[in-house]
């Protein structure tokens, strides 16, 4: 599996584009969802090593970290060993192994490998009434002005490993309006979508080559290129 191969290096600074995305999400997400209840149960879908405790700095959170790759989760196994905070389960986002109405909230941080209607339907199913779903994706604008230039298919992204391999993984992206339409059609309510730029968050020497290339193709500064599209939605009560 591609993610198993990437696991040992995915979270390194070598993969600078992903780190650019992380910086933006980690800055803005706690402003959208300011706190989580210690009595709630949350799913970090496609969570890899797990990020929610880093974001909210609250070891009392009850979190399930779900990822299709055991190797990705093993990079953060310390998070899964806390007696109360989290546990890890290998899962496919298209077949989440929980009963309906289980979670108070589901997070998908860089969930573009599975950001399709079928996975969104699974998220809706496992959410409790009035539960929320937050998803963050790279922007379609960024990809549209990078992938054709690199000869990459529009629904793929390429990771280049330290040993020189190029590994392709699915990457399904939307603009804010289209993401809202998909989520509405699935059955979510009270949808808030938007885009985040890296302005003031990332220094010029820390932008990845892929960000610089896309910005150059758009004839704008990299600081002004929207890099993250997000949606914050609810299941009806």
C-alpha positions in Angstrom: 0.0 0.0 0.0 1.3 3.5 -0.9 0.5 4.9 2.5 2.5 2.1 4.2 5.5 3.1 2.1 5.1 6.8 2.8 4.5 6.3 6.6 8.1 6.6 7.8 8.6 10.0 6.0 5.2 11.5 5.5 5.3 13.7 8.5 8.9 15.0 7.8 9.7 18.5 6.6 10.8 16.9 3.4 7.2 16.8 2.3 7.0 20.6 2.4 3.6 21.0 0.6 1.9 18.8 3.2 3.6 20.8 5.9 2.4 24.1 4.3 -1.2 22.7 4.4 -0.7 21.6 8.0 0.4 25.0 9.1 -2.8 26.6 7.7 -5.1 24.0 9.1 -3.5 24.1 12.6 -3.8 27.9 12.7 -7.4 28.3 11.5 -9.3 25.1 12.6 -9.3 26.0 16.4 -10.9 29.3 15.4 -13.8 27.5 13.6 -14.2 24.8 16.3 -13.0 26.5 19.4 -13.3 23.6 21.8 -14.3 20.0 22.1 -16.3 18.4 24.9 -14.4 15.9 27.2 -17.6 14.0 27.2 -17.9 13.7 23.4 -16.5 11.0 21.1 -14.7 12.1 18.0 -13.4 10.4 14.9 -10.1 11.5 13.3 -10.8 10.0 9.9 -7.7 9.2 7.8 -6.0 10.5 10.9 -2.6 8.9 10.5 -0.6 9.7 13.7 -3.5 11.7 15.1 -3.8 15.5 15.3 -6.7 16.5 17.5 -4.7 16.5 20.8 -2.0 18.7 19.1 -4.8 21.1 17.9 -6.7 21.3 21.2 -4.1 20.4 23.8 -6.6 18.5 25.8 -5.6 15.0 26.9 -9.1 14.3 28.1 -10.5 14.1 24.6 -12.1 10.8 23.6 -10.8 10.2 20.1 -10.8 7.3 17.6 -8.0 7.6 15.1 -9.1 5.7 12.0 -6.8 5.1 9.0 -6.5 2.6 6.3 -2.8 2.3 6.9 -1.5 0.7 10.1 1.9 2.0 9.4 0.7 5.6 9.3 -1.0 5.1 12.7 2.1 3.5 14.1 4.0 6.8 13.6 1.9 8.2 16.4 1.2 5.1 18.6 1.9 7.1 21.7 -1.4 8.8 21.1 -3.2 5.4 21.1 -1.7 4.3 24.4 -3.2 7.0 26.5 -5.8 5.3 28.8 -8.5 7.9 28.0 -7.5 10.1 25.1 -7.5 7.9 21.9 -7.4 4.5 20.4 -6.5 3.5 16.8 -8.6 1.3 14.4 -7.7 0.4 10.9 -10.6 1.4 8.7 -11.7 2.3 5.2 -13.4 5.7 5.0 -16.0 4.1 2.6 -16.9 1.4 5.2 -16.5 2.9 8.7 -16.8 0.0 11.2 -19.1 1.7 13.6 -22.9 1.8 14.2 -24.9 4.8 13.1 -25.2 7.7 15.6 -21.9 6.9 17.3 -19.8 10.1 17.1 -20.3 13.7 18.2 -17.9 14.9 15.6 -15.8 13.7 12.7 -12.7 15.4 11.4 -11.1 14.8 8.1 -7.8 16.8 7.8 -6.5 16.5 4.3 -9.0 13.9 3.4 -8.8 14.3 -0.3 -7.9 10.6 -1.0 -11.5 9.7 0.0 -13.5 12.9 -0.4 -16.3 11.4 -2.4 -20.1 11.2 -1.8 -19.8 7.6 -0.6 -17.4 8.4 2.2 -19.5 11.5 3.1 -22.5 9.2 3.4 -20.6 7.0 5.8 -19.7 10.0 7.9 -23.3 11.1 8.1 -24.4 7.6 9.1 -22.0 7.4 12.1 -22.6 10.9 13.4 -25.1 11.4 16.2 -28.0 13.8 15.5 -26.6 17.4 15.7 -23.1 16.0 15.3 -20.7 17.9 13.1 -18.3 17.1 10.3 -15.2 19.2 9.5 -13.2 18.5 6.4 -10.2 20.3 5.0 -8.8 19.8 1.5 -6.2 21.3 -0.7 -7.8 23.9 -3.0 -8.9 23.0 -6.5 -7.4 26.3 -7.6 -4.0 25.2 -6.4 -4.2 21.8 -8.1 -5.7 23.1 -11.3 -2.7 25.4 -11.8 -0.1 22.7 -10.8 -1.1 19.2 -11.9 -1.5 19.9 -15.7 1.9 21.6 -15.6 3.5 18.6 -14.0 1.6 16.1 -16.2 -0.3 14.7 -13.2 -3.9 13.5 -13.5 -6.4 15.9 -12.0 -7.7 13.4 -9.4 -4.2 12.3 -8.3 -1.4 13.7 -6.3 2.2 12.5 -6.4 4.5 12.0 -3.4 8.2 11.8 -4.2 10.0 9.7 -1.6 13.5 10.3 -0.4 14.7 7.3 -2.4 13.5 8.8 -5.6 10.2 6.9 -6.1 7.1 8.7 -7.3 3.9 7.4 -5.6 0.5 8.4 -6.9 -2.6 8.5 -4.6 -6.2 9.6 -5.2 -6.9 13.3 -4.5 -10.5 14.5 -5.1 -10.8 18.3 -4.8 -13.6 20.9 -5.0 -14.1 24.6 -5.0 -16.2 25.8 -2.0 -19.4 25.9 -4.0 -19.1 22.4 -5.4 -18.1 21.0 -2.0 -21.2 22.6 -0.5 -23.4 21.1 -3.1 -22.1 17.6 -2.6 -22.5 17.8 1.2 -26.1 19.2 0.8 -27.0 16.3 -1.5 -25.7 13.8 1.0 -28.0 15.3 3.7 -25.8 17.6 5.8 -27.2 20.9 7.1 -26.0 24.3 8.2 -23.1 24.2 5.9 -20.3 26.7 6.2 -17.5 26.6 3.6 -14.5 28.8 2.8 -10.9 29.0 1.8 -7.7 29.8 3.7 -4.6 31.5 2.4 -1.1 31.2 3.9 -0.7 35.0 4.3 1.2 35.8 7.5 1.6 32.1 8.4 4.3 30.8 6.1 7.6 32.6 5.4 8.7 32.9 1.7 11.5 30.5 2.2 9.2 27.8 3.6 6.8 27.6 0.6 7.0 24.3 -1.3 8.0 24.2 -4.9 4.5 23.0 -5.8 2.9 26.1 -4.1 5.4 28.4 -5.8 4.7 26.8 -9.2 0.9 27.2 -8.8 1.2 30.8 -7.7 3.5 31.6 -10.5 1.1 30.1 -13.1 -1.6 32.3 -11.6 0.7 35.4 -11.5 0.1 36.0 -7.8 2.2 35.9 -4.7 2.2 32.6 -2.9 1.0 34.3 0.2 -2.2 35.2 -1.7 -2.9 31.7 -3.1 -5.8 30.0 -1.3 -4.4 26.6 -0.3 -7.1 25.0 1.9 -10.8 24.6 1.2 -12.9 23.6 4.2 -16.4 22.7 5.2 -18.0 22.7 8.6 -21.4 20.9 8.5 -24.0 19.3 10.8 -26.3 16.3 10.8 -29.9 17.1 11.5 -31.2 16.5 15.0 
